Amino acid sequence: YENNINKIALFCKRVLHTQSIQKGVYSSTSLYHIITHLEEAADSFRRIILQVNPKEVVISKKTISLFEKCIKMQEINFAIFSKSLKGEPTTSLIPFFREHKAIHENIYYQTYYSKDLTNNFICGELMSVISLSFHTSEELVY
């Protein structure tokens, strides 16, 4: 999986480099950053898979909650991106950005640590993905 993710990301970056986007919704730089954030998020998920796969792990309710919030933030980013590509006005995207920001702020006011090292590791990686998701949403503004 890792090799495929890296190959796809590098291919996308090469295409952006050789054919900068002239009349698109997003600049080449924004798309480059979005691709980089998605690649880093995929790397975090890969590290989670490697950590959890070899053994039986009981995933805590807080970890599951964090997974759900992480997925929701990615879904919001996808909605913003697809609506932008369809040419919808920026004002129609404001509720999506507000929801994204509310989830992000809610996460940082909660503690996701436990005595279980595996759950701590998973939560740390998910927090990284959530941070990347937030940065991606910022790139979607430009």
C-alpha positions as CSV (number, residue, x, y, z in Angstrom):
1,Y,0.0,0.0,0.0
2,E,2.8,2.4,1.0
3,N,4.5,2.1,-2.4
4,N,1.2,2.6,-4.3
5,I,0.3,5.7,-2.2
6,N,3.8,7.2,-2.7
7,K,3.7,6.5,-6.5
8,I,0.3,8.0,-6.9
9,A,1.3,11.1,-4.9
10,L,4.5,11.6,-6.8
11,F,2.7,11.1,-10.1
12,C,0.1,13.8,-9.1
13,K,2.9,16.2,-8.1
14,R,4.8,15.6,-11.4
15,V,1.6,16.3,-13.4
16,L,1.1,19.5,-11.4
17,H,4.8,20.5,-11.9
18,T,4.8,19.9,-15.6
19,Q,1.3,21.3,-16.3
20,S,0.5,24.0,-13.9
21,I,-3.2,24.6,-13.6
22,Q,-4.1,27.7,-15.6
23,K,-7.8,28.2,-15.2
24,G,-8.7,25.9,-12.4
25,V,-10.4,26.5,-9.1
26,Y,-7.2,25.7,-7.2
27,S,-3.6,26.8,-7.8
28,S,-0.9,24.2,-8.4
29,T,0.6,25.1,-5.0
30,S,-2.7,24.5,-3.2
31,L,-3.1,21.1,-4.9
32,Y,0.5,20.2,-4.2
33,H,-0.1,20.8,-0.5
34,I,-3.4,18.9,-0.5
35,I,-1.7,15.9,-2.2
36,T,1.1,16.1,0.4
37,H,-1.4,16.2,3.3
38,L,-3.3,13.3,1.9
39,E,-0.1,11.3,1.5
40,E,0.9,12.0,5.0
41,A,-2.5,11.0,6.3
42,A,-2.3,7.7,4.4
43,D,1.1,7.2,6.0
44,S,-0.5,7.7,9.5
45,F,-3.2,5.1,8.7
46,R,-0.5,2.7,7.4
47,R,1.4,3.1,10.7
48,I,-1.8,2.3,12.6
49,I,-2.4,-0.8,10.5
50,L,1.2,-2.0,11.1
51,Q,0.8,-1.4,14.9
52,V,-2.6,-3.1,15.3
53,N,-2.5,-5.9,12.7
54,P,-0.2,-8.4,14.3
55,K,-2.0,-8.7,17.6
56,E,-5.4,-8.6,19.3
57,V,-6.2,-5.1,20.3
58,V,-9.2,-3.8,22.1
59,I,-9.9,-0.4,20.7
60,S,-11.3,2.0,23.3
61,K,-14.5,4.0,22.8
62,K,-12.5,7.2,22.8
63,T,-10.3,5.9,20.0
64,I,-13.4,4.8,18.0
65,S,-14.9,8.3,18.5
66,L,-11.7,9.9,17.3
67,F,-11.7,7.6,14.2
68,E,-15.3,8.7,13.5
69,K,-14.4,12.4,13.8
70,C,-11.4,11.9,11.6
71,I,-13.5,10.3,8.9
72,K,-16.1,13.0,9.2
73,M,-13.5,15.7,8.7
74,Q,-12.2,13.9,5.5
75,E,-15.8,13.7,4.2
76,I,-16.3,17.4,4.8
77,N,-13.0,18.2,2.9
78,F,-14.2,16.0,0.0
79,A,-17.6,17.9,-0.1
80,I,-15.8,21.2,-0.1
81,F,-13.5,20.1,-2.9
82,S,-16.2,18.6,-5.1
83,K,-18.5,21.6,-4.6
84,S,-15.7,24.0,-5.5
85,L,-14.9,22.0,-8.6
86,K,-18.6,22.3,-9.7
87,G,-18.3,26.1,-9.4
88,E,-20.6,26.5,-6.4
89,P,-20.2,29.9,-4.8
90,T,-17.9,30.2,-1.8
91,T,-20.7,31.3,0.4
92,S,-22.3,27.8,0.0
93,L,-19.2,26.3,1.5
94,I,-19.2,28.3,4.7
95,P,-21.4,25.8,6.7
96,F,-18.9,23.0,5.8
97,F,-16.0,25.0,7.0
98,R,-17.8,25.8,10.2
99,E,-18.6,22.2,10.8
100,H,-15.0,21.2,10.1
101,K,-13.7,23.9,12.5
102,A,-16.2,22.8,15.2
103,I,-15.1,19.2,15.1
104,H,-11.4,20.3,15.1
105,E,-11.9,22.5,18.2
106,N,-14.0,19.8,20.0
107,I,-11.2,17.3,19.6
108,Y,-8.5,19.6,21.1
109,Y,-10.6,20.1,24.2
110,Q,-10.8,16.4,25.0
111,T,-8.2,14.0,26.2
112,Y,-7.6,10.8,24.2
113,Y,-5.0,9.2,26.4
114,S,-5.4,5.9,28.1
115,K,-3.2,3.4,30.0
116,D,-3.1,1.2,26.9
117,L,-0.1,2.1,24.8
118,T,-1.7,0.9,21.5
119,N,-4.7,3.1,21.9
120,N,-2.4,6.0,22.8
121,F,-0.4,5.3,19.6
122,I,-3.5,5.1,17.4
123,C,-4.9,8.3,18.9
124,G,-1.6,10.1,18.3
125,E,-1.7,9.1,14.6
126,L,-5.3,10.1,14.3
127,M,-4.6,13.5,15.8
128,S,-1.9,13.8,13.2
129,V,-4.5,13.0,10.5
130,I,-6.9,15.5,11.9
131,S,-4.3,18.2,11.9
132,L,-3.5,17.4,8.3
133,S,-7.2,17.5,7.5
134,F,-7.5,20.9,9.1
135,H,-4.6,22.2,7.0
136,T,-6.2,20.6,3.9
137,S,-9.4,22.6,4.6
138,E,-7.3,25.7,4.8
139,E,-5.8,25.0,1.3
140,L,-9.3,24.4,0.0
141,V,-10.1,28.1,0.8
142,Y,-7.4,29.3,-1.6
